[in-house]
Amino acid sequence: MRSAGGARTASFPGPLAWSAWRRGPLLRVVLLAAPLPVLFAPTFTTLWNVWMENPNYSHGLLIPPIVAVLVWGRRTALAALASRPSPWGSALVAGGVLVHLLGIRGDVTLLQGYGLLGVVTGLALHLGGWPALRVLAFPLAFLAFMLPGPPLLMNQVSFGLKSFASRTSGNLLDLAGIPVIRQGAILFLPAGPLAVENPCSGLRSLLALLALGALMARTGRVPAWKRAVLFAAAWPVAIAANVARVVTLGLVATFHSLDLAVGKAHDVSGYALFVLALGLLEAVRRILRW
């Protein structure tokens, strides 16, 4: 601006402009999200340990960066929305904090994680209202894949997968002319016993493929039923790939050595299993004419 004499003077935002800047969406996000690292520090530490120590949830490390990319890709749609804060957001934040505290009190990682999701979802609803929440619905829901499942349920699923893999693999090896006696999850082959342990149940691949299937289902403009089919296909794909792995190890044990089957072949087949499952999932996507 200029003074009466024409000289330039310093220009400062007026009260209304300053007030608008203070209420800007970015600043509000920063101010409201700033306490999260402190409040949820124990949860972040616990989740990190789970990702590092439990192979079934090692994919969880990739979920937050993927969600960040998904949110960034929706920045234009978010910017075009009129901000309509909802009071329900504050209620959801309070509920999330309560669940988080209950999780810490009972040392239940799952509750702590869902408390975190509740707080993040509540902040989105508080800042942008229901329109913003609809835009962010998938990224926020996708965060659930970084959390460990209920231990009792996961143990039951793992046991079911292990039983199916050992039974089906034993039948297939028998059809191939290899004598097999199955006792529980142990296949007694001519070369010796081949046990289908918990790490070989296929649960790890199933959880990772469910996350990948959900991500793949969100690409492209396709009917909802195709998205549902692709996501559900992760179950039979993971099971089929794991059966193929056990059969392959049985063949290696029979025609080469049991030591190779439970050693190097076992480790390599784990990576090959996921590549096979990924190929099968892509085949389902192509069959659906994505």
FITORMI-124420 format. One record per residue (C-alpha): residue number from 0; x, y, z; residue in one letter. Coordinates in nm, 2 decimals, decimal comma, always signed. Each point is the difference from the previous one (the first is absolute). Layout:
<gunu num="NUM" east="X" north="Y" up="Z" residu="A"/>
...
END
This chain:
<gunu num="0" east="+0,00" north="+0,00" up="+0,00" residu="M"/>
<gunu num="1" east="+0,11" north="+0,37" up="-0,04" residu="R"/>
<gunu num="2" east="+0,00" north="+0,28" up="+0,25" residu="S"/>
<gunu num="3" east="-0,16" north="+0,34" up="-0,06" residu="A"/>
<gunu num="4" east="+0,33" north="+0,12" up="-0,14" residu="G"/>
<gunu num="5" east="+0,03" north="-0,29" up="-0,24" residu="G"/>
<gunu num="6" east="+0,27" north="-0,19" up="+0,18" residu="A"/>
<gunu num="7" east="-0,04" north="-0,37" up="+0,04" residu="R"/>
<gunu num="8" east="-0,07" north="-0,13" up="+0,35" residu="T"/>
<gunu num="9" east="+0,00" north="-0,35" up="+0,14" residu="A"/>
<gunu num="10" east="-0,31" north="-0,20" up="-0,08" residu="S"/>
<gunu num="11" east="-0,16" north="-0,23" up="+0,26" residu="F"/>
<gunu num="12" east="-0,31" north="-0,22" up="-0,03" residu="P"/>
<gunu num="13" east="-0,31" north="+0,16" up="+0,15" residu="G"/>
<gunu num="14" east="-0,18" north="-0,16" up="+0,29" residu="P"/>
<gunu num="15" east="-0,24" north="-0,19" up="-0,23" residu="L"/>
<gunu num="16" east="+0,28" north="-0,14" up="-0,22" residu="A"/>
<gunu num="17" east="+0,20" north="-0,10" up="+0,31" residu="W"/>
<gunu num="18" east="-0,30" north="-0,17" up="+0,15" residu="S"/>
<gunu num="19" east="-0,07" north="-0,19" up="-0,32" residu="A"/>
<gunu num="20" east="+0,36" north="-0,11" up="-0,02" residu="W"/>
<gunu num="21" east="-0,01" north="-0,13" up="+0,36" residu="R"/>
<gunu num="22" east="-0,30" north="-0,20" up="-0,08" residu="R"/>
<gunu num="23" east="+0,15" north="-0,14" up="-0,32" residu="G"/>
<gunu num="24" east="-0,04" north="-0,37" up="-0,06" residu="P"/>
<gunu num="25" east="+0,37" north="-0,08" up="-0,01" residu="L"/>
<gunu num="26" east="+0,07" north="+0,18" up="+0,33" residu="L"/>
<gunu num="27" east="-0,30" north="-0,17" up="+0,17" residu="R"/>
<gunu num="28" east="+0,12" north="-0,34" up="-0,12" residu="V"/>
<gunu num="29" east="+0,35" north="+0,07" up="+0,14" residu="V"/>
<gunu num="30" east="-0,12" north="+0,13" up="+0,33" residu="L"/>
<gunu num="31" east="-0,25" north="-0,29" up="+0,05" residu="L"/>
<gunu num="32" east="+0,24" north="-0,27" up="-0,12" residu="A"/>
<gunu num="33" east="+0,30" north="+0,12" up="+0,19" residu="A"/>
<gunu num="34" east="-0,08" north="-0,18" up="+0,33" residu="P"/>
<gunu num="35" east="-0,06" north="-0,33" up="-0,18" residu="L"/>
<gunu num="36" east="+0,37" north="-0,12" up="+0,01" residu="P"/>
<gunu num="37" east="+0,02" north="+0,06" up="+0,37" residu="V"/>
<gunu num="38" east="-0,35" north="-0,14" up="+0,09" residu="L"/>
<gunu num="39" east="+0,05" north="-0,31" up="-0,22" residu="F"/>
<gunu num="40" east="+0,38" north="-0,05" up="+0,05" residu="A"/>
<gunu num="41" east="-0,05" north="-0,33" up="+0,19" residu="P"/>
<gunu num="42" east="-0,23" north="-0,12" up="-0,28" residu="T"/>
<gunu num="43" east="+0,24" north="+0,09" up="-0,28" residu="F"/>
<gunu num="44" east="+0,28" north="-0,18" up="+0,19" residu="T"/>
<gunu num="45" east="-0,21" north="-0,31" up="+0,05" residu="T"/>
<gunu num="46" east="-0,11" north="-0,01" up="-0,36" residu="L"/>
<gunu num="47" east="+0,36" north="+0,04" up="-0,12" residu="W"/>
<gunu num="48" east="+0,10" north="-0,30" up="+0,22" residu="N"/>
<gunu num="49" east="-0,28" north="-0,21" up="-0,14" residu="V"/>
<gunu num="50" east="+0,10" north="+0,08" up="-0,36" residu="W"/>
<gunu num="51" east="+0,36" north="-0,08" up="+0,07" residu="M"/>
<gunu num="52" east="-0,05" north="-0,32" up="+0,20" residu="E"/>
<gunu num="53" east="-0,32" north="-0,16" up="-0,13" residu="N"/>
<gunu num="54" east="+0,03" north="-0,11" up="-0,36" residu="P"/>
<gunu num="55" east="-0,38" north="-0,01" up="-0,04" residu="N"/>
<gunu num="56" east="-0,01" north="+0,38" up="+0,03" residu="Y"/>
<gunu num="57" east="+0,33" north="+0,10" up="-0,16" residu="S"/>
<gunu num="58" east="-0,21" north="+0,16" up="-0,28" residu="H"/>
<gunu num="59" east="-0,13" north="+0,25" up="+0,25" residu="G"/>
<gunu num="60" east="+0,32" north="+0,21" up="-0,03" residu="L"/>
<gunu num="61" east="-0,11" north="+0,09" up="-0,36" residu="L"/>
<gunu num="62" east="-0,36" north="+0,11" up="+0,09" residu="I"/>
<gunu num="63" east="+0,06" north="+0,35" up="+0,14" residu="P"/>
<gunu num="64" east="+0,21" north="+0,11" up="-0,31" residu="P"/>
<gunu num="65" east="-0,26" north="-0,14" up="-0,23" residu="I"/>
<gunu num="66" east="-0,27" north="+0,19" up="+0,18" residu="V"/>
<gunu num="67" east="+0,20" north="+0,32" up="-0,02" residu="A"/>
<gunu num="68" east="+0,02" north="-0,05" up="-0,38" residu="V"/>
<gunu num="69" east="-0,37" north="-0,07" up="-0,02" residu="L"/>
<gunu num="70" east="-0,08" north="+0,32" up="+0,20" residu="V"/>
<gunu num="71" east="+0,23" north="+0,20" up="-0,21" residu="W"/>
<gunu num="72" east="-0,17" north="-0,12" up="-0,31" residu="G"/>
<gunu num="73" east="-0,33" north="+0,13" up="+0,13" residu="R"/>
<gunu num="74" east="+0,14" north="+0,35" up="+0,09" residu="R"/>
<gunu num="75" east="-0,18" north="+0,16" up="-0,30" residu="T"/>
<gunu num="76" east="-0,34" north="-0,15" up="+0,09" residu="A"/>
<gunu num="77" east="+0,05" north="+0,11" up="+0,36" residu="L"/>
<gunu num="78" east="+0,10" north="+0,36" up="-0,10" residu="A"/>
<gunu num="79" east="-0,32" north="+0,02" up="-0,21" residu="A"/>
<gunu num="80" east="-0,22" north="-0,08" up="+0,30" residu="L"/>
<gunu num="81" east="-0,17" north="+0,27" up="+0,21" residu="A"/>
<gunu num="82" east="+0,11" north="-0,05" up="+0,36" residu="S"/>
<gunu num="83" east="-0,30" north="-0,12" up="+0,20" residu="R"/>
<gunu num="84" east="+0,14" north="-0,11" up="+0,34" residu="P"/>
<gunu num="85" east="-0,22" north="-0,25" up="+0,19" residu="S"/>
<gunu num="86" east="-0,04" north="-0,01" up="+0,38" residu="P"/>
<gunu num="87" east="-0,01" north="-0,38" up="-0,04" residu="W"/>
<gunu num="88" east="+0,37" north="+0,02" up="-0,07" residu="G"/>
<gunu num="89" east="+0,08" north="+0,12" up="+0,35" residu="S"/>
<gunu num="90" east="-0,22" north="-0,28" up="+0,14" residu="A"/>
<gunu num="91" east="+0,19" north="-0,26" up="-0,21" residu="L"/>
<gunu num="92" east="+0,34" north="+0,15" up="+0,11" residu="V"/>
<gunu num="93" east="-0,11" north="-0,03" up="+0,37" residu="A"/>
<gunu num="94" east="-0,11" north="-0,36" up="-0,06" residu="G"/>
<gunu num="95" east="+0,33" north="-0,09" up="-0,17" residu="G"/>
<gunu num="96" east="+0,20" north="+0,14" up="+0,29" residu="V"/>
<gunu num="97" east="-0,21" north="-0,20" up="+0,24" residu="L"/>
<gunu num="98" east="+0,05" north="-0,32" up="-0,19" residu="V"/>
<gunu num="99" east="+0,37" north="+0,08" up="-0,02" residu="H"/>
<gunu num="100" east="+0,03" north="+0,04" up="+0,37" residu="L"/>
<gunu num="101" east="-0,20" north="-0,32" up="+0,06" residu="L"/>
<gunu num="102" east="+0,25" north="-0,18" up="-0,23" residu="G"/>
<gunu num="103" east="+0,29" north="+0,13" up="+0,19" residu="I"/>
<gunu num="104" east="-0,16" north="-0,09" up="+0,33" residu="R"/>
<gunu num="105" east="-0,06" north="-0,35" up="-0,11" residu="G"/>
<gunu num="106" east="+0,31" north="-0,03" up="-0,21" residu="D"/>
<gunu num="107" east="-0,21" north="-0,08" up="-0,31" residu="V"/>
<gunu num="108" east="+0,18" north="+0,11" up="-0,32" residu="T"/>
<gunu num="109" east="-0,31" north="-0,03" up="-0,21" residu="L"/>
<gunu num="110" east="-0,20" north="+0,24" up="+0,21" residu="L"/>
<gunu num="111" east="+0,28" north="+0,25" up="+0,00" residu="Q"/>
<gunu num="112" east="+0,02" north="-0,02" up="-0,38" residu="G"/>
<gunu num="113" east="-0,38" north="+0,04" up="-0,05" residu="Y"/>
<gunu num="114" east="+0,01" north="+0,29" up="+0,25" residu="G"/>
<gunu num="115" east="+0,26" north="+0,16" up="-0,23" residu="L"/>
<gunu num="116" east="-0,22" north="-0,06" up="-0,31" residu="L"/>
<gunu num="117" east="-0,30" north="+0,15" up="+0,19" residu="G"/>
<gunu num="118" east="+0,19" north="+0,32" up="+0,08" residu="V"/>
<gunu num="119" east="+0,14" north="+0,04" up="-0,35" residu="V"/>
<gunu num="120" east="-0,35" north="-0,05" up="-0,15" residu="T"/>
<gunu num="121" east="-0,15" north="+0,23" up="+0,25" residu="G"/>
<gunu num="122" east="+0,25" north="+0,28" up="-0,09" residu="L"/>
<gunu num="123" east="-0,09" north="-0,04" up="-0,37" residu="A"/>
<gunu num="124" east="-0,37" north="+0,03" up="+0,09" residu="L"/>
<gunu num="125" east="+0,06" north="+0,29" up="+0,23" residu="H"/>
<gunu num="126" east="+0,20" north="+0,20" up="-0,25" residu="L"/>
<gunu num="127" east="-0,18" north="-0,07" up="-0,33" residu="G"/>
<gunu num="128" east="-0,33" north="-0,15" up="+0,09" residu="G"/>
<gunu num="129" east="-0,17" north="-0,29" up="-0,17" residu="W"/>
<gunu num="130" east="+0,10" north="+0,09" up="-0,35" residu="P"/>
<gunu num="131" east="+0,37" north="-0,01" up="+0,09" residu="A"/>
<gunu num="132" east="-0,05" north="-0,33" up="+0,19" residu="L"/>
<gunu num="133" east="-0,16" north="-0,15" up="-0,31" residu="R"/>
<gunu num="134" east="+0,31" north="+0,10" up="-0,21" residu="V"/>
<gunu num="135" east="+0,23" north="-0,15" up="+0,26" residu="L"/>
<gunu num="136" east="-0,21" north="-0,30" up="+0,08" residu="A"/>
<gunu num="137" east="+0,22" north="-0,26" up="-0,18" residu="F"/>
<gunu num="138" east="+0,34" north="+0,13" up="+0,13" residu="P"/>
<gunu num="139" east="-0,13" north="+0,01" up="+0,35" residu="L"/>
<gunu num="140" east="-0,15" north="-0,35" up="-0,03" residu="A"/>
<gunu num="141" east="+0,33" north="-0,13" up="-0,16" residu="F"/>
<gunu num="142" east="+0,18" north="+0,10" up="+0,32" residu="L"/>
<gunu num="143" east="-0,16" north="-0,30" up="+0,17" residu="A"/>
<gunu num="144" east="+0,23" north="-0,23" up="-0,19" residu="F"/>
<gunu num="145" east="+0,29" north="+0,12" up="+0,21" residu="M"/>
<gunu num="146" east="-0,15" north="-0,13" up="+0,31" residu="L"/>
<gunu num="147" east="+0,03" north="-0,36" up="+0,14" residu="P"/>
<gunu num="148" east="-0,32" north="-0,20" up="+0,00" residu="G"/>
<gunu num="149" east="-0,17" north="-0,15" up="+0,31" residu="P"/>
<gunu num="150" east="+0,24" north="-0,28" up="+0,12" residu="P"/>
<gunu num="151" east="-0,27" north="-0,26" up="+0,06" residu="L"/>
<gunu num="152" east="-0,15" north="+0,06" up="-0,35" residu="L"/>
<gunu num="153" east="+0,34" north="+0,00" up="-0,17" residu="M"/>
<gunu num="154" east="+0,10" north="-0,32" up="+0,17" residu="N"/>
<gunu num="155" east="-0,32" north="-0,17" up="-0,12" residu="Q"/>
<gunu num="156" east="+0,05" north="+0,13" up="-0,35" residu="V"/>
<gunu num="157" east="+0,37" north="-0,12" up="+0,00" residu="S"/>
<gunu num="158" east="-0,10" north="-0,34" up="+0,13" residu="F"/>
<gunu num="159" east="-0,27" north="-0,04" up="-0,27" residu="G"/>
<gunu num="160" east="+0,24" north="+0,11" up="-0,27" residu="L"/>
<gunu num="161" east="+0,27" north="-0,24" up="+0,12" residu="K"/>
<gunu num="162" east="-0,25" north="-0,29" up="+0,03" residu="S"/>
<gunu num="163" east="-0,13" north="+0,06" up="-0,35" residu="F"/>
<gunu num="164" east="+0,35" north="+0,04" up="-0,15" residu="A"/>
<gunu num="165" east="+0,13" north="-0,32" up="+0,15" residu="S"/>
<gunu num="166" east="-0,31" north="-0,20" up="-0,09" residu="R"/>
<gunu num="167" east="-0,03" north="+0,12" up="-0,36" residu="T"/>
<gunu num="168" east="+0,38" north="-0,02" up="-0,06" residu="S"/>
<gunu num="169" east="+0,00" north="-0,36" up="+0,13" residu="G"/>
<gunu num="170" east="-0,28" north="-0,10" up="-0,23" residu="N"/>
<gunu num="171" east="+0,18" north="+0,16" up="-0,30" residu="L"/>
<gunu num="172" east="+0,33" north="-0,17" up="+0,08" residu="L"/>
<gunu num="173" east="-0,18" north="-0,33" up="+0,03" residu="D"/>
<gunu num="174" east="-0,16" north="+0,06" up="-0,34" residu="L"/>
<gunu num="175" east="+0,34" north="+0,06" up="-0,13" residu="A"/>
<gunu num="176" east="+0,11" north="-0,35" up="+0,11" residu="G"/>
<gunu num="177" east="+0,19" north="+0,10" up="+0,31" residu="I"/>
<gunu num="178" east="-0,11" north="-0,19" up="+0,31" residu="P"/>
<gunu num="179" east="-0,11" north="+0,23" up="+0,27" residu="V"/>
<gunu num="180" east="-0,13" north="-0,05" up="+0,35" residu="I"/>
<gunu num="181" east="-0,14" north="+0,31" up="+0,16" residu="R"/>
<gunu num="182" east="-0,02" north="+0,05" up="+0,38" residu="Q"/>
<gunu num="183" east="-0,14" north="+0,34" up="+0,07" residu="G"/>
<gunu num="184" east="+0,22" north="+0,26" up="-0,17" residu="A"/>
<gunu num="185" east="+0,29" north="-0,25" up="-0,06" residu="I"/>
<gunu num="186" east="+0,04" north="-0,18" up="-0,33" residu="L"/>
<gunu num="187" east="+0,21" north="-0,32" up="+0,04" residu="F"/>
<gunu num="188" east="+0,17" north="-0,05" up="-0,34" residu="L"/>
<gunu num="189" east="+0,25" north="-0,27" up="-0,10" residu="P"/>
<gunu num="190" east="+0,28" north="+0,26" up="+0,06" residu="A"/>
<gunu num="191" east="-0,13" north="+0,08" up="+0,35" residu="G"/>
<gunu num="192" east="-0,26" north="+0,22" up="+0,18" residu="P"/>
<gunu num="193" east="-0,09" north="+0,34" up="-0,15" residu="L"/>
<gunu num="194" east="-0,18" north="+0,22" up="+0,25" residu="A"/>
<gunu num="195" east="-0,22" north="+0,29" up="-0,10" residu="V"/>
<gunu num="196" east="+0,08" north="+0,24" up="+0,28" residu="E"/>
<gunu num="197" east="-0,18" north="+0,32" up="+0,09" residu="N"/>
<gunu num="198" east="+0,23" north="+0,22" up="-0,22" residu="P"/>
<gunu num="199" east="-0,10" north="-0,23" up="-0,29" residu="C"/>
<gunu num="200" east="-0,37" north="+0,03" up="+0,06" residu="S"/>
<gunu num="201" east="-0,04" north="+0,27" up="-0,26" residu="G"/>
<gunu num="202" east="-0,13" north="+0,26" up="+0,24" residu="L"/>
<gunu num="203" east="+0,28" north="+0,24" up="-0,08" residu="R"/>
<gunu num="204" east="-0,07" north="-0,01" up="-0,37" residu="S"/>
<gunu num="205" east="-0,38" north="+0,03" up="+0,06" residu="L"/>
<gunu num="206" east="+0,03" north="+0,32" up="+0,21" residu="L"/>
<gunu num="207" east="+0,24" north="+0,16" up="-0,25" residu="A"/>
<gunu num="208" east="-0,22" north="-0,10" up="-0,30" residu="L"/>
<gunu num="209" east="-0,32" north="+0,13" up="+0,17" residu="L"/>
<gunu num="210" east="+0,17" north="+0,34" up="+0,03" residu="A"/>
<gunu num="211" east="+0,13" north="-0,02" up="-0,36" residu="L"/>
<gunu num="212" east="-0,33" north="-0,12" up="-0,13" residu="G"/>
<gunu num="213" east="-0,18" north="+0,30" up="+0,17" residu="A"/>
<gunu num="214" east="+0,26" north="+0,23" up="-0,15" residu="L"/>
<gunu num="215" east="-0,04" north="-0,15" up="-0,35" residu="M"/>
<gunu num="216" east="-0,38" north="+0,01" up="+0,03" residu="A"/>
<gunu num="217" east="+0,01" north="+0,38" up="+0,04" residu="R"/>
<gunu num="218" east="+0,18" north="+0,05" up="-0,34" residu="T"/>
<gunu num="219" east="-0,21" north="+0,08" up="-0,30" residu="G"/>
<gunu num="220" east="-0,36" north="+0,08" up="-0,04" residu="R"/>
<gunu num="221" east="-0,18" north="-0,33" up="+0,03" residu="V"/>
<gunu num="222" east="-0,32" north="-0,13" up="+0,15" residu="P"/>
<gunu num="223" east="-0,01" north="-0,06" up="+0,37" residu="A"/>
<gunu num="224" east="-0,06" north="-0,38" up="-0,05" residu="W"/>
<gunu num="225" east="+0,33" north="-0,03" up="-0,19" residu="K"/>
<gunu num="226" east="+0,19" north="+0,17" up="+0,29" residu="R"/>
<gunu num="227" east="-0,17" north="-0,24" up="+0,24" residu="A"/>
<gunu num="228" east="+0,10" north="-0,30" up="-0,21" residu="V"/>
<gunu num="229" east="+0,36" north="+0,10" up="-0,03" residu="L"/>
<gunu num="230" east="+0,03" north="+0,07" up="+0,37" residu="F"/>
<gunu num="231" east="-0,17" north="-0,33" up="+0,09" residu="A"/>
<gunu num="232" east="+0,23" north="-0,19" up="-0,25" residu="A"/>
<gunu num="233" east="+0,29" north="+0,06" up="+0,24" residu="A"/>
<gunu num="234" east="-0,13" north="-0,29" up="+0,22" residu="W"/>
<gunu num="235" east="+0,01" north="-0,28" up="-0,26" residu="P"/>
<gunu num="236" east="+0,31" north="+0,14" up="-0,17" residu="V"/>
<gunu num="237" east="+0,20" north="-0,01" up="+0,32" residu="A"/>
<gunu num="238" east="-0,13" north="-0,35" up="+0,09" residu="I"/>
<gunu num="239" east="+0,08" north="-0,14" up="-0,35" residu="A"/>
<gunu num="240" east="+0,35" north="+0,16" up="+0,00" residu="A"/>
<gunu num="241" east="+0,08" north="-0,15" up="+0,34" residu="N"/>
<gunu num="242" east="-0,12" north="-0,35" up="-0,10" residu="V"/>
<gunu num="243" east="+0,22" north="+0,03" up="-0,31" residu="A"/>
<gunu num="244" east="+0,29" north="+0,09" up="+0,23" residu="R"/>
<gunu num="245" east="-0,05" north="-0,30" up="+0,23" residu="V"/>
<gunu num="246" east="-0,04" north="-0,24" up="-0,30" residu="V"/>
<gunu num="247" east="+0,32" north="+0,14" up="-0,15" residu="T"/>
<gunu num="248" east="+0,19" north="-0,05" up="+0,32" residu="L"/>
<gunu num="249" east="-0,13" north="-0,36" up="+0,02" residu="G"/>
<gunu num="250" east="+0,13" north="-0,06" up="-0,35" residu="L"/>
<gunu num="251" east="+0,34" north="+0,15" up="+0,09" residu="V"/>
<gunu num="252" east="+0,02" north="-0,22" up="+0,31" residu="A"/>
<gunu num="253" east="-0,09" north="-0,32" up="-0,20" residu="T"/>
<gunu num="254" east="+0,21" north="+0,05" up="-0,31" residu="F"/>
<gunu num="255" east="+0,29" north="+0,19" up="+0,16" residu="H"/>
<gunu num="256" east="+0,04" north="+0,01" up="+0,37" residu="S"/>
<gunu num="257" east="-0,20" north="+0,09" up="+0,31" residu="L"/>
<gunu num="258" east="+0,27" north="+0,24" up="+0,12" residu="D"/>
<gunu num="259" east="-0,03" north="+0,20" up="-0,32" residu="L"/>
<gunu num="260" east="-0,38" north="+0,01" up="+0,03" residu="A"/>
<gunu num="261" east="+0,01" north="+0,13" up="+0,36" residu="V"/>
<gunu num="262" east="+0,30" north="+0,23" up="-0,06" residu="G"/>
<gunu num="263" east="+0,08" north="+0,21" up="-0,30" residu="K"/>
<gunu num="264" east="-0,30" north="-0,11" up="-0,21" residu="A"/>
<gunu num="265" east="-0,23" north="+0,09" up="+0,29" residu="H"/>
<gunu num="266" east="+0,14" north="+0,35" up="+0,02" residu="D"/>
<gunu num="267" east="+0,00" north="+0,06" up="-0,38" residu="V"/>
<gunu num="268" east="-0,35" north="-0,14" up="-0,04" residu="S"/>
<gunu num="269" east="-0,14" north="+0,26" up="+0,25" residu="G"/>
<gunu num="270" east="+0,09" north="+0,28" up="-0,25" residu="Y"/>
<gunu num="271" east="-0,11" north="-0,21" up="-0,30" residu="A"/>
<gunu num="272" east="-0,33" north="-0,06" up="+0,18" residu="L"/>
<gunu num="273" east="-0,08" north="+0,38" up="+0,02" residu="F"/>
<gunu num="274" east="+0,11" north="+0,05" up="-0,36" residu="V"/>
<gunu num="275" east="-0,24" north="-0,28" up="-0,11" residu="L"/>
<gunu num="276" east="-0,28" north="+0,14" up="+0,21" residu="A"/>
<gunu num="277" east="+0,05" north="+0,34" up="-0,15" residu="L"/>
<gunu num="278" east="-0,01" north="-0,14" up="-0,35" residu="G"/>
<gunu num="279" east="-0,32" north="-0,19" up="+0,08" residu="L"/>
<gunu num="280" east="-0,16" north="+0,32" up="+0,14" residu="L"/>
<gunu num="281" east="+0,10" north="+0,19" up="-0,31" residu="E"/>
<gunu num="282" east="-0,15" north="-0,28" up="-0,21" residu="A"/>
<gunu num="283" east="-0,33" north="+0,04" up="+0,18" residu="V"/>
<gunu num="284" east="+0,02" north="+0,38" up="-0,06" residu="R"/>
<gunu num="285" east="+0,05" north="-0,07" up="-0,38" residu="R"/>
<gunu num="286" east="-0,28" north="-0,25" up="-0,01" residu="I"/>
<gunu num="287" east="-0,23" north="+0,26" up="+0,14" residu="L"/>
<gunu num="288" east="+0,11" north="+0,22" up="-0,29" residu="R"/>
<gunu num="289" east="+0,11" north="+0,28" up="+0,23" residu="W"/>
END
